[in-house]
Structure formats: C-alpha cells, structure tokens
C-alpha cells in the first residue's frame, strides 16, 4: 500500500450545476486535463456521485490505470459532489481541495470508476457552516473501483465570496 500526501487546490468559479451532463461539461471546460482523461459523471443526485473515465487515455506502462489519473479522477469526483451541493444551495463560494491522501490497493484493469457519498447530516452541517461562518469543510472517502482498488480521503473547503 502506497500513501501520498498532497495539498491540491482547484477553484470553482461561476459554476451553476443543473445535471450530471452540465457539470461534466463545466468541469471539462474549467480543467482541461479532465477532458483529456475523458472524465464523465455517470450518476449524480443528492449526496452521491459516480464517475467514469476510460482506461485508454489513463493507462500506464503495465496496461493498468495510471496512479496519477486515479488520484486526479478521485479528486474530481469529490470536488464535483461538493460543487453540486454548493450550487443547489445557491451559495456563491470558491471550493478548494485542502488535503487528499490516497491508498492504492490493487491495479485498475478496466475503465476507472469512482464514487462517493455524503450523509444528510454531513451535507446539512457543511451548508449550514458556510452560511453561518462563510467557510466550511467536508471530508469525503472516495472509492476507486469496486474492491475498491484505491481509496482517497479528501477534505474540501468552501469559502463564501463576499
């Protein structure tokens, strides 16, 4: 098992989300690497998301999923879920990834699939804290693959714009 510790910042600016297709398009427009990886949101509803990217543009020398792609797609999964929560609440905020740690457990031999969810309590606290304090964090456990082959623990921070 390999653990990587990174602080990675992606800022959401002017994103209004009405559907998985629209959010996929906006992410691809804002983050060109996501288009190259062929990141797409397959399922998006209150508190849960599932994304997919084909193996071919994300392959390593062993014919399996490239670790950097797994990490990036997992981060985008959590970021997309947080963006959707903020948008649905009508909050004008910047969203950053404050911390992310990934554990690789097994190779990804097919398309890359990531998923995560946030409980009702997590979502309510996140949104209430943004309203009350102008800043809030949400920690998510993002699964890569069905075993899962990797797991990303990430903390996202939303900062309300004045």
Buried (B, 14 or more C-beta within 10 A) or exposed (E): EEEEEEEBEBEBEEBEBEEBEBBBBBBBEBBEEBBEBBBBBEEBEEBBBBBBBBBEBBBBEEEBBBBEBBBBBBBBBBBBBBBBBBBBBEBEBBBBBBBBBBBBEEBBEEBBBBBBBBEEEBBEBBBEBBEEEEEBBBBBBBBBBEEBBBBBBBBBBBBBEE
